[in-house]
Amino acid sequence: MAILEMSKISVFGLHSDRKAILEALHKKEAVEVCQPDADDLCFKETTQSIARFEKYMLAAESALVALDEYAPAKTGLFANRRVLPMQKYHMATADSETALRCVYRILGLSDKIREHTESIRRITAKQMALEPWLALDLPMNVYGTPYTSVKIGTLNGMWTDERLQKELNESGLDVHFEILNASAEHIYAWFVFLKTQEQDAGVFMQKAGFSAPAFSLSHHTPRKKTEVLEEAKAKLQADIQGCVSEMIEYSRHRRDIELLYDHLRLRSDKYQVLSKMGLMEHSFLLEGYIPKKHGESIKRLLEGKYGAYVELAQPENAEDVPVAFQNSVFAAPVEEITETYSMPSPTDVDPNPVMAFFYYLFFGMMFSDAGYGLLLMLVCGYLGFGKRLEKAKRKNYRMFFFCGASTVFWGLMYGSFFGNMVYTISTTFLGREIALAPIWLDPISQAMNLLLFSVALGMVQILVGLGLKFYTLCRQGKVWDALFDVGLWILALLGICALAAGIGIQAPALKTVGTWIAVSAATGLVVTGGRKSKNIFGKLFGGITSLYDITGYMSDALSYCRLMALGLATGAISNVVNMLGAMFGKSVAGILAFIVVAVFGHSLNFAMNALGAYVHTNRLQYVEFFSKFYEGGGRKFAPFHMNTKYHQFSEE
């Protein structure tokens, strides 16, 4: 299983068959259309049509958002697109116009609700501003009589009737006033004085920090104005309720609007492809890429049903060819991990089959609990291999299913099932000692052995990466580069590994063999490392400087210590959770407390360490593994397909 081989497809047909051929390719979802490079062709301008479709799509999506707010539809946790027969591929003009009218009516109702809600907010703000003035029994816009002036406003600071009267008397003013309300910063009051004292009263009020209300004054009293505003609010609320009720009525058209949205998207995609078709007076030319395995079937369909001429050829420029994977059920789930990094270049091999093994292996080592792995397998197995989800959504769940299987394996190797839960329950509540013994080692008491094993596994993956680089260079005909630049490094690293193993297990023969292999490979690197240099100094010293790469290989190998560290953390935290749960002893309350603590603690530990295992497993692949052989930079195969959001069309 590897990268799919692509063919260049050219389709020649009559204008009268253009729409039917385009729709046939749309339904088959096997051709990536590209614009032909020919001077004697013209191309249809579809920008305005696409813009119109996108405008209607945006309106339909906004209408659906409004319906979700005021009349939400019931959906499950794992909702799938509705399946429609292929006969629904076309939407009648009358149906689309009806759905579009519903869309704009819903948007109008939504705008009206939003405007009324904003008006209610402003009215409420006015009512709050009027609250301190409710004791005033005069209209707020009154300015006085022919002989008197009235001032309504606030004074800064804390004032009492006695203090205000005293200071007015000291100023020689004969003023009637009333303090209506007070706060920590100022008081609310109104004043009446003779117009003959207007100038002196103005000087006094300026000194006292007088300011008029910061809102428009009304011919009503504050209490009456508040009642008027409340009536306006009630009317707006009633209008809003009427709009919401009408919105709920329109919710029965939700499926029609969703179908309209999908049809608009399909038409937009068709017009984008149409703009890439070369047009002649009576015929057209469509070019693109198609997986070689689908080429003949598409050719038979177009030639047999539509009388087109189809030509399949080997692509001339490998750099332009899109890339698509075809892998087994074991390797396919990690394809998205590779796609996130970069698609393969024309010279790369498909890294997924090899990476899948290491990916699942390392995830399991870091998650490392059989109980957690079993939960992961059950949930992701049901979602990934069952029919609950669409095929396109199952891939990630299948990946985590295999990660869960690896986690179960390593959990048994380490003797961890929700940490030491078996031992904790048996000793705390059963009065017996029952423990799940590790099949291989206890990561807590034998952490150093696990550390060495983790680094050894890392070195294995590094060597596999170099092996893939060796194969890639040989496939390109660069045999000498493969031997001198990669093969010698493989030998050097194998020699170092043998030397380290000989020291570790006290095997002098292995130590000697490893030393000779490492020294011989290093000598070869020194001799051949500068062979491509054009000057004598580069040829002499280029090989010596290449030995510096050993530091990179060693640091990469040490990066795999995280396999031990995260696996150790998962088990240690699990044990702590069990210990905390068992603190309440053997009683009904203790059992309930243990259940609560265990569920909460293990759920938290599961979430944190699953995320950690995922992130660090990705890092090991991207940084330590891919850097040894993978160039990337390819373009993902993007066929002309049924790109819908709410529905999927089926021939069945």
C-alpha positions as CSV (number, residue, x, y, z in Angstrom):
1,M,0.0,0.0,0.0
2,A,1.4,3.3,-0.9
3,I,0.9,6.6,-2.8
4,L,-1.7,6.3,-5.5
5,E,-0.4,6.5,-9.1
6,M,-2.0,9.4,-11.0
7,S,-2.8,9.7,-14.7
8,K,-3.4,12.9,-16.6
9,I,-6.9,12.9,-18.1
10,S,-8.1,15.0,-21.1
11,V,-11.7,15.0,-22.0
12,F,-12.9,16.4,-25.4
13,G,-16.7,16.8,-25.8
14,L,-19.4,18.9,-27.5
15,H,-20.9,21.9,-25.8
16,S,-24.3,20.2,-25.7
17,D,-22.8,17.5,-23.4
18,R,-20.7,19.8,-21.2
19,K,-23.2,20.0,-18.4
20,A,-24.0,16.3,-18.3
21,I,-20.3,15.4,-18.4
22,L,-19.5,17.9,-15.6
23,E,-22.3,16.5,-13.4
24,A,-21.1,12.9,-14.1
25,L,-17.6,13.8,-12.9
26,H,-19.1,15.6,-9.9
27,K,-20.9,12.5,-8.8
28,K,-17.9,10.1,-9.4
29,E,-15.6,12.3,-7.3
30,A,-12.5,11.0,-9.0
31,V,-11.0,13.8,-11.1
32,E,-9.1,16.9,-9.9
33,V,-9.7,19.5,-12.7
34,C,-7.0,21.9,-13.7
35,Q,-6.9,24.6,-16.3
36,P,-5.4,23.5,-19.7
37,D,-2.4,25.4,-20.9
38,A,-3.3,26.2,-24.5
39,D,-3.3,29.5,-26.4
40,D,-6.3,28.8,-28.7
41,L,-8.8,28.2,-25.9
42,C,-11.1,30.6,-24.2
43,F,-12.6,30.3,-20.8
44,K,-16.0,31.2,-19.3
45,E,-16.1,34.0,-16.8
46,T,-18.0,32.7,-13.8
47,T,-16.9,35.1,-11.1
48,Q,-20.2,37.0,-10.8
49,S,-22.2,33.8,-10.7
50,I,-20.0,32.3,-8.0
51,A,-20.3,35.6,-6.0
52,R,-24.1,35.4,-6.3
53,F,-24.1,31.8,-5.1
54,E,-21.9,32.7,-2.2
55,K,-24.1,35.6,-1.3
56,Y,-27.2,33.3,-1.1
57,M,-25.2,30.7,0.8
58,L,-24.2,33.3,3.4
59,A,-27.8,34.3,3.7
60,A,-29.0,30.7,4.1
61,E,-26.3,30.0,6.7
62,S,-27.3,33.2,8.6
63,A,-30.9,32.1,8.5
64,L,-30.0,28.7,9.9
65,V,-28.0,30.3,12.7
66,A,-31.1,32.4,13.6
67,L,-33.3,29.3,13.6
68,D,-30.8,27.6,15.9
69,E,-31.0,30.5,18.3
70,Y,-34.8,30.8,18.4
71,A,-36.0,27.4,17.3
72,P,-33.1,25.0,17.8
73,A,-33.4,21.5,16.2
74,K,-32.7,18.4,18.2
75,T,-29.4,16.8,17.2
76,G,-27.5,14.0,18.8
77,L,-23.9,14.1,20.0
78,F,-22.7,12.5,16.7
79,A,-25.0,13.9,14.1
80,N,-24.5,12.8,10.5
81,R,-25.6,14.4,7.3
82,R,-28.9,13.2,5.9
83,V,-28.8,10.8,3.1
84,L,-30.7,11.7,-0.1
85,P,-31.2,9.8,-3.3
86,M,-29.1,11.0,-6.3
87,Q,-32.4,12.2,-7.9
88,K,-32.3,15.1,-5.4
89,Y,-29.0,16.2,-6.9
90,H,-31.0,18.9,-8.7
91,M,-33.3,21.3,-6.9
92,A,-36.3,22.6,-8.8
93,T,-36.3,26.4,-9.4
94,A,-39.6,26.9,-7.7
95,D,-38.4,25.0,-4.6
96,S,-35.2,27.1,-4.5
97,E,-37.1,30.3,-4.8
98,T,-39.5,29.3,-2.0
99,A,-36.6,28.4,0.2
100,L,-34.8,31.7,-0.6
101,R,-37.9,33.7,0.3
102,C,-38.0,31.8,3.7
103,V,-34.4,32.7,4.2
104,Y,-34.9,36.4,3.7
105,R,-38.1,36.4,5.8
106,I,-36.1,34.7,8.7
107,L,-33.3,37.2,8.3
108,G,-35.9,40.0,8.4
109,L,-37.4,38.6,11.6
110,S,-33.9,38.2,13.1
111,D,-33.0,41.8,12.3
112,K,-36.3,43.0,13.8
113,I,-35.7,41.0,17.0
114,R,-32.2,42.4,17.2
115,E,-33.3,46.0,16.7
116,H,-36.1,45.7,19.3
117,T,-33.8,44.1,21.8
118,E,-31.3,47.0,21.3
119,S,-34.2,49.4,21.8
120,I,-35.3,47.7,25.0
121,R,-31.7,47.9,26.2
122,R,-31.7,51.6,25.6
123,I,-35.1,52.1,27.3
124,T,-33.9,50.2,30.3
125,A,-30.8,52.4,30.5
126,K,-33.1,55.5,30.5
127,Q,-35.3,54.0,33.2
128,M,-32.3,53.3,35.3
129,A,-31.2,57.0,34.8
130,L,-34.6,58.2,35.9
131,E,-34.7,56.1,39.1
132,P,-33.0,58.7,41.3
133,W,-35.6,61.4,40.1
134,L,-38.8,59.4,40.8
135,A,-39.7,61.6,43.8
136,L,-39.8,64.7,41.5
137,D,-43.4,65.7,40.8
138,L,-42.6,68.2,38.1
139,P,-41.8,67.7,34.5
140,M,-38.1,67.5,34.0
141,N,-38.1,70.1,31.2
142,V,-39.7,72.8,33.3
143,Y,-37.7,76.0,33.4
144,G,-39.8,78.2,35.7
145,T,-42.5,80.9,35.6
146,P,-42.4,84.5,34.4
147,Y,-40.9,85.5,37.8
148,T,-39.1,82.4,38.9
149,S,-36.5,79.9,37.5
150,V,-36.3,76.2,38.2
151,K,-33.1,74.2,38.1
152,I,-33.1,70.4,38.2
153,G,-29.8,68.5,38.6
154,T,-27.1,67.1,40.9
155,L,-24.6,68.6,43.4
156,N,-21.2,67.0,44.0
157,G,-20.5,65.6,47.4
158,M,-22.6,64.8,50.4
159,W,-25.3,67.5,51.1
160,T,-28.0,67.7,53.8
161,D,-31.0,70.0,54.0
162,E,-29.3,71.9,56.9
163,R,-26.0,72.3,55.2
164,L,-27.5,73.4,51.9
165,Q,-29.9,75.9,53.6
166,K,-27.1,77.3,55.6
167,E,-24.8,77.9,52.6
168,L,-27.7,79.4,50.7
169,N,-28.4,81.8,53.5
170,E,-24.8,82.7,53.8
171,S,-24.8,83.6,50.1
172,G,-27.9,85.8,50.6
173,L,-30.1,83.6,48.4
174,D,-33.8,83.0,49.0
175,V,-34.1,79.6,47.3
176,H,-36.6,76.8,47.7
177,F,-35.1,73.4,47.2
178,E,-35.8,69.7,47.7
179,I,-33.3,66.9,47.9
180,L,-34.8,64.0,46.0
181,N,-32.1,61.3,46.4
182,A,-28.5,60.8,47.4
183,S,-25.6,58.6,46.6
184,A,-22.0,58.4,47.8
185,E,-20.8,60.9,45.2
186,H,-23.6,63.4,44.8
187,I,-27.2,64.3,45.5
188,Y,-30.2,64.8,43.2
189,A,-32.2,68.0,43.8
190,W,-34.3,70.7,42.3
191,F,-34.3,74.5,43.1
192,V,-36.7,77.4,42.6
193,F,-35.5,81.0,42.9
194,L,-36.5,84.5,41.7
195,K,-35.2,85.5,38.4
196,T,-33.8,88.6,40.1
197,Q,-31.4,86.3,41.9
198,E,-30.6,84.2,38.8
199,Q,-27.0,85.4,38.5
200,D,-26.1,85.0,42.1
201,A,-27.8,81.5,42.2
202,G,-25.7,80.5,39.1
203,V,-22.5,81.5,40.9
204,F,-23.5,79.4,43.9
205,M,-24.4,76.4,42.0
206,Q,-21.2,76.5,40.0
207,K,-19.2,76.5,43.2
208,A,-21.4,73.6,44.5
209,G,-20.7,71.5,41.4
210,F,-24.2,71.6,39.9
211,S,-24.8,69.7,36.7
212,A,-28.0,69.1,34.7
213,P,-29.1,65.5,34.0
214,A,-27.1,63.8,31.2
215,F,-30.2,62.7,29.3
216,S,-32.9,64.4,27.3
217,L,-35.5,66.1,29.5
218,S,-39.2,65.2,29.2
219,H,-42.4,67.0,29.5
220,H,-43.6,64.2,31.8
221,T,-42.7,63.7,35.4
222,P,-40.0,61.1,36.0
223,R,-42.5,58.6,37.3
224,K,-44.9,59.2,34.4
225,K,-41.9,59.0,31.9
226,T,-40.9,55.7,33.4
227,E,-44.4,54.3,32.9
228,V,-44.4,55.5,29.3
229,L,-41.1,53.8,28.7
230,E,-42.4,50.7,30.4
231,E,-45.3,50.6,28.0
232,A,-42.9,51.0,25.0
233,K,-40.9,48.1,26.3
234,A,-44.0,46.0,26.7
235,K,-44.9,46.7,23.1
236,L,-41.5,45.9,21.9
237,Q,-41.5,42.7,23.9
238,A,-44.8,41.7,22.4
239,D,-43.4,42.4,18.9
240,I,-40.4,40.3,19.7
241,Q,-42.5,37.4,20.9
242,G,-44.5,37.6,17.7
243,C,-41.3,37.5,15.7
244,V,-40.1,34.5,17.7
245,S,-43.4,32.7,17.2
246,E,-43.2,33.4,13.4
247,M,-39.6,32.2,13.5
248,I,-40.7,29.0,15.1
249,E,-43.3,28.5,12.4
250,Y,-40.5,29.0,9.7
251,S,-38.4,26.3,11.4
252,R,-40.4,23.7,9.5
253,H,-38.6,24.9,6.4
254,R,-35.2,24.2,8.0
255,R,-34.5,21.2,5.8
256,D,-35.5,23.1,2.7
257,I,-33.0,25.8,3.6
258,E,-30.3,23.3,4.3
259,L,-30.9,21.6,1.0
260,L,-30.8,25.1,-0.7
261,Y,-27.4,25.7,1.0
262,D,-26.0,22.5,-0.2
263,H,-27.3,23.0,-3.8
264,L,-25.8,26.5,-3.8
265,R,-22.5,25.1,-2.7
266,L,-22.6,22.3,-5.4
267,R,-23.4,24.9,-8.1
268,S,-20.6,27.2,-6.9
269,D,-18.1,24.3,-7.1
270,K,-19.5,23.4,-10.6
271,Y,-19.0,27.0,-11.8
272,Q,-15.5,27.1,-10.4
273,V,-14.7,23.9,-12.5
274,L,-16.5,25.4,-15.4
275,S,-14.2,28.4,-15.4
276,K,-11.2,25.9,-15.9
277,M,-12.7,24.2,-19.0
278,G,-11.2,25.3,-22.3
279,L,-13.9,26.3,-24.8
280,M,-13.8,26.2,-28.6
281,E,-16.5,27.0,-31.1
282,H,-18.4,23.8,-30.8
283,S,-16.5,21.7,-28.2
284,F,-14.6,21.9,-25.0
285,L,-11.5,20.5,-23.3
286,L,-11.3,19.4,-19.7
287,E,-8.0,18.4,-18.2
288,G,-7.1,17.1,-14.7
289,Y,-5.6,14.3,-12.7
290,I,-7.3,11.0,-11.8
291,P,-6.0,8.0,-9.9
292,K,-4.8,5.4,-12.4
293,K,-7.1,2.7,-11.0
294,H,-10.2,4.8,-11.8
295,G,-9.0,6.0,-15.2
296,E,-10.4,3.3,-17.5
297,S,-13.9,3.2,-15.8
298,I,-14.3,7.0,-16.1
299,K,-13.1,6.7,-19.7
300,R,-15.7,4.1,-20.6
301,L,-18.5,6.1,-18.9
302,L,-17.7,9.3,-20.7
303,E,-17.1,7.8,-24.1
304,G,-19.9,5.3,-23.9
305,K,-22.7,7.5,-22.5
306,Y,-21.8,11.0,-23.7
307,G,-19.7,10.3,-26.9
308,A,-16.7,12.2,-25.5
309,Y,-13.1,11.5,-26.4
310,V,-11.0,10.7,-23.3
311,E,-7.2,10.5,-23.3
312,L,-5.2,9.1,-20.3
313,A,-1.5,9.8,-20.2
314,Q,1.4,9.7,-17.8
315,P,1.9,13.1,-16.2
316,E,4.9,15.0,-17.7
317,N,5.8,17.2,-14.7
318,A,5.9,15.2,-11.5
319,E,6.0,18.4,-9.4
320,D,2.4,19.3,-10.5
321,V,0.9,15.9,-9.7
322,P,-1.3,15.8,-6.6
323,V,-0.8,13.1,-4.0
324,A,-3.3,10.7,-2.5
325,F,-2.8,7.8,-0.1
326,Q,-4.1,4.2,-0.3
327,N,-3.3,2.2,2.8
328,S,-4.6,-0.7,4.9
329,V,-7.1,-0.3,7.7
330,F,-4.1,-0.3,10.1
331,A,-2.1,2.5,8.4
332,A,-4.9,4.6,6.9
333,P,-6.0,6.2,10.2
334,V,-2.6,8.0,10.6
335,E,-2.8,9.6,7.1
336,E,-4.2,12.8,8.5
337,I,-1.2,13.0,10.8
338,T,1.1,13.0,7.8
339,E,-1.2,15.4,5.9
340,T,-1.0,17.9,8.8
341,Y,2.8,17.8,8.5
342,S,3.0,17.9,4.7
343,M,2.1,15.7,1.8
344,P,4.9,13.7,0.2
345,S,7.0,15.1,-2.6
346,P,7.4,13.2,-5.8
347,T,10.6,11.6,-4.5
348,D,9.2,10.6,-1.1
349,V,7.9,7.2,-0.1
350,D,4.6,6.9,1.8
351,P,5.6,7.1,5.5
352,N,2.2,6.0,6.9
353,P,2.7,2.2,7.0
354,V,5.9,2.5,9.0
355,M,4.8,5.4,11.0
356,A,1.5,3.7,12.0
357,F,3.4,1.0,13.9
358,F,5.6,3.4,15.8
359,Y,2.7,5.9,16.4
360,Y,0.5,3.3,18.1
361,L,3.4,1.8,19.9
362,F,4.6,5.1,21.4
363,F,1.1,6.4,22.2
364,G,0.5,3.2,24.2
365,M,3.8,3.5,26.1
366,M,2.9,7.1,27.1
367,F,-0.7,6.4,28.0
368,S,0.3,3.1,29.6
369,D,-2.9,2.0,31.5
370,A,-4.9,-1.0,30.5
371,G,-8.1,0.4,32.0
372,Y,-7.7,3.7,30.1
373,G,-6.8,1.8,26.9
374,L,-9.9,-0.5,27.3
375,L,-12.2,2.6,27.5
376,L,-10.5,4.1,24.5
377,M,-10.9,0.9,22.5
378,L,-14.6,0.4,23.4
379,V,-15.7,4.0,22.5
380,C,-13.4,4.5,19.5
381,G,-14.0,1.0,18.2
382,Y,-17.8,1.6,18.2
383,L,-17.5,4.9,16.5
384,G,-14.6,4.0,14.1
385,F,-15.8,0.6,12.9
386,G,-19.6,0.8,13.4
387,K,-22.1,2.5,11.2
388,R,-22.9,5.3,13.7
389,L,-20.8,7.8,11.8
390,E,-20.2,8.6,8.2
391,K,-17.1,7.0,6.6
392,A,-15.2,10.2,6.4
393,K,-15.6,10.8,10.2
394,R,-14.4,7.3,11.2
395,K,-10.7,7.6,10.5
396,N,-9.7,9.4,13.6
397,Y,-11.6,7.1,15.9
398,R,-10.0,4.1,14.2
399,M,-6.6,5.6,14.9
400,F,-7.4,6.0,18.6
401,F,-8.8,2.5,18.7
402,F,-5.4,1.1,17.7
403,C,-3.8,3.6,20.2
404,G,-6.1,2.1,22.8
405,A,-5.1,-1.4,21.9
406,S,-1.5,-0.5,22.3
407,T,-2.3,1.2,25.6
408,V,-4.0,-2.0,26.9
409,F,-0.9,-4.0,25.9
410,W,1.6,-1.6,27.7
411,G,-0.8,-1.3,30.7
412,L,-0.6,-5.1,31.1
413,M,3.2,-5.0,30.6
414,Y,3.4,-2.5,33.4
415,G,0.7,-4.0,35.6
416,S,-1.5,-0.9,35.5
417,F,-5.3,-1.1,35.4
418,F,-6.6,2.3,36.5
419,G,-3.3,2.4,38.3
420,N,-3.3,0.0,41.3
421,M,-7.1,0.1,41.6
422,V,-7.3,-3.8,41.9
423,Y,-4.9,-3.7,44.9
424,T,-6.5,-0.7,46.5
425,I,-10.0,-2.1,46.3
426,S,-9.0,-5.5,47.6
427,T,-7.0,-4.2,50.6
428,T,-9.4,-1.4,51.5
429,F,-12.8,-3.0,51.0
430,L,-12.2,-6.8,50.8
431,G,-9.5,-7.3,53.4
432,R,-7.4,-9.3,51.0
433,E,-4.3,-8.5,48.8
434,I,-5.1,-9.0,45.1
435,A,-2.8,-7.2,42.7
436,L,-2.3,-7.1,39.0
437,A,1.3,-8.1,38.6
438,P,3.3,-6.5,35.7
439,I,4.1,-9.0,32.9
440,W,7.3,-7.2,32.1
441,L,8.3,-4.5,34.7
442,D,7.1,-2.0,37.2
443,P,7.8,1.4,35.7
444,I,8.0,3.2,39.1
445,S,10.5,0.8,40.8
446,Q,12.4,0.0,37.5
447,A,12.3,3.5,36.0
448,M,16.0,3.3,34.8
449,N,15.3,0.1,32.8
450,L,12.3,1.7,31.2
451,L,14.4,4.8,30.4
452,L,17.1,2.7,28.6
453,F,14.4,0.7,26.7
454,S,12.7,4.0,25.6
455,V,16.0,5.4,24.2
456,A,16.6,2.0,22.5
457,L,13.2,2.2,20.9
458,G,14.0,5.7,19.8
459,M,17.2,4.6,18.2
460,V,15.3,1.9,16.3
461,Q,12.9,4.4,14.8
462,I,15.9,6.7,13.9
463,L,17.6,3.8,12.1
464,V,14.3,2.9,10.3
465,G,14.1,6.5,9.2
466,L,17.6,6.4,7.8
467,G,16.8,3.1,6.2
468,L,13.9,4.7,4.4
469,K,16.2,7.5,3.3
470,F,18.7,4.9,2.0
471,Y,15.8,3.3,0.0
472,T,14.6,6.6,-1.4
473,L,18.1,7.6,-2.6
474,C,18.6,4.2,-4.3
475,R,15.2,4.5,-6.0
476,Q,16.3,7.8,-7.4
477,G,19.5,6.2,-8.7
478,K,21.7,8.0,-6.2
479,V,23.4,4.8,-5.0
480,W,26.7,6.3,-3.9
481,D,24.9,9.0,-1.9
482,A,22.8,6.3,-0.2
483,L,26.0,4.3,0.7
484,F,28.2,7.2,1.8
485,D,25.8,9.7,3.3
486,V,23.3,7.3,4.9
487,G,24.7,3.8,4.9
488,L,27.8,4.8,6.8
489,W,25.7,6.6,9.4
490,I,23.5,3.5,9.8
491,L,26.7,1.5,10.5
492,A,28.1,4.1,12.8
493,L,24.9,4.2,14.9
494,L,24.6,0.4,14.9
495,G,28.2,0.3,16.1
496,I,27.5,2.8,18.9
497,C,24.4,0.8,19.9
498,A,26.4,-2.4,20.0
499,L,29.1,-0.7,22.0
500,A,26.6,0.6,24.6
501,A,24.9,-2.8,24.8
502,G,28.3,-4.5,25.3
503,I,29.0,-2.1,28.2
504,G,25.6,-2.5,29.7
505,I,25.5,-6.4,29.7
506,Q,29.2,-6.8,30.3
507,A,29.9,-8.5,26.9
508,P,33.5,-7.7,25.8
509,A,33.1,-9.3,22.4
510,L,30.0,-7.2,21.6
511,K,31.8,-4.1,22.9
512,T,34.8,-4.8,20.7
513,V,32.6,-5.5,17.6
514,G,30.6,-2.3,18.2
515,T,33.8,-0.2,18.6
516,W,35.3,-1.5,15.3
517,I,32.0,-0.9,13.4
518,A,31.6,2.6,14.7
519,V,35.3,3.5,14.1
520,S,35.2,2.0,10.6
521,A,32.0,3.9,9.7
522,A,33.4,7.1,11.1
523,T,36.5,6.7,9.0
524,G,34.4,6.2,6.0
525,L,32.4,9.3,6.7
526,V,35.6,11.3,7.1
527,V,37.0,10.0,3.8
528,T,33.8,10.4,1.7
529,G,32.1,13.4,3.4
530,G,33.8,16.0,1.3
531,R,33.6,14.2,-2.0
532,K,31.3,16.8,-3.6
533,S,33.3,19.8,-2.6
534,K,35.2,21.6,-5.4
535,N,38.2,22.7,-3.5
536,I,40.9,20.7,-1.8
537,F,40.1,22.0,1.7
538,G,36.5,21.1,1.4
539,K,37.4,17.6,0.3
540,L,39.9,17.2,3.2
541,F,37.8,18.7,6.0
542,G,34.2,18.2,4.8
543,G,34.1,14.7,6.1
544,I,35.5,15.7,9.5
545,T,32.8,18.3,10.0
546,S,30.1,15.8,9.1
547,L,30.9,13.9,12.2
548,Y,29.3,16.7,14.2
549,D,26.0,15.3,13.1
550,I,26.4,12.6,15.8
551,T,25.3,15.2,18.4
552,G,22.0,15.6,16.5
553,Y,21.4,11.8,16.5
554,M,22.2,11.5,20.2
555,S,19.9,14.4,21.1
556,D,17.1,12.8,19.0
557,A,17.6,9.5,20.7
558,L,17.4,11.2,24.2
559,S,14.1,12.8,23.1
560,Y,12.5,9.4,23.4
561,C,12.9,9.7,27.2
562,R,9.4,11.1,27.1
563,L,8.1,7.6,26.5
564,M,9.3,6.7,30.0
565,A,8.4,10.1,31.6
566,L,4.7,10.2,30.4
567,G,4.1,6.6,31.1
568,L,5.5,7.0,34.6
569,A,3.3,10.1,35.1
570,T,0.1,8.3,34.1
571,G,0.7,5.4,36.5
572,A,1.8,7.6,39.4
573,I,-1.2,10.0,39.1
574,S,-3.6,7.0,38.9
575,N,-2.1,5.5,42.1
576,V,-2.5,8.9,43.9
577,V,-6.2,9.1,42.8
578,N,-6.8,5.6,44.2
579,M,-5.0,6.4,47.4
580,L,-7.1,9.5,47.9
581,G,-10.3,7.6,47.3
582,A,-9.4,4.9,49.8
583,M,-8.7,7.5,52.6
584,F,-12.4,7.3,53.8
585,G,-12.1,3.7,54.8
586,K,-14.3,0.7,54.6
587,S,-17.9,2.0,55.0
588,V,-20.8,2.9,52.9
589,A,-19.7,6.5,52.9
590,G,-16.2,5.4,52.1
591,I,-17.4,3.4,49.2
592,L,-19.4,6.3,47.8
593,A,-16.4,8.6,48.4
594,F,-14.1,6.2,46.6
595,I,-16.4,6.1,43.6
596,V,-16.7,9.9,43.4
597,V,-12.9,10.5,43.8
598,A,-12.0,7.6,41.4
599,V,-14.4,8.8,38.6
600,F,-13.4,12.4,38.9
601,G,-9.7,11.8,39.3
602,H,-9.3,9.1,36.6
603,S,-11.4,11.2,34.2
604,L,-9.1,14.1,34.7
605,N,-6.0,11.9,34.5
606,F,-7.4,10.3,31.3
607,A,-8.0,13.6,29.6
608,M,-4.6,15.1,30.6
609,N,-2.4,12.2,29.7
610,A,-4.3,11.2,26.5
611,L,-3.7,14.8,25.3
612,G,-0.1,14.6,26.4
613,A,0.4,11.2,24.7
614,Y,-1.2,12.5,21.5
615,V,0.9,15.7,21.3
616,H,4.2,14.0,22.2
617,T,3.7,11.1,19.8
618,N,3.1,13.6,17.0
619,R,6.3,15.4,18.0
620,L,8.4,12.3,17.9
621,Q,7.1,11.6,14.3
622,Y,7.5,15.1,13.0
623,V,10.8,16.1,14.6
624,E,12.7,12.9,15.2
625,F,11.4,10.5,12.5
626,F,10.4,12.6,9.5
627,S,13.5,14.7,9.6
628,K,15.6,11.6,8.7
629,F,14.0,10.9,5.3
630,Y,10.9,12.9,4.6
631,E,11.0,16.0,2.4
632,G,7.3,16.8,2.0
633,G,6.0,19.7,0.0
634,G,3.5,17.8,-2.1
635,R,0.0,18.8,-2.9
636,K,-3.0,16.9,-1.7
637,F,-5.3,15.4,-4.3
638,A,-8.5,17.5,-4.3
639,P,-11.0,15.9,-6.6
640,F,-14.2,17.6,-7.9
641,H,-16.5,16.1,-5.3
642,M,-19.9,16.5,-3.6
643,N,-18.8,19.1,-1.1
644,T,-22.0,19.4,1.0
645,K,-22.6,20.3,4.6
646,Y,-26.0,18.9,5.5
647,H,-26.7,16.1,3.0
648,Q,-25.0,13.3,1.2
649,F,-26.3,12.0,-2.1
650,S,-26.3,8.2,-2.7
651,E,-27.1,6.0,-5.6
652,E,-28.5,3.4,-3.2
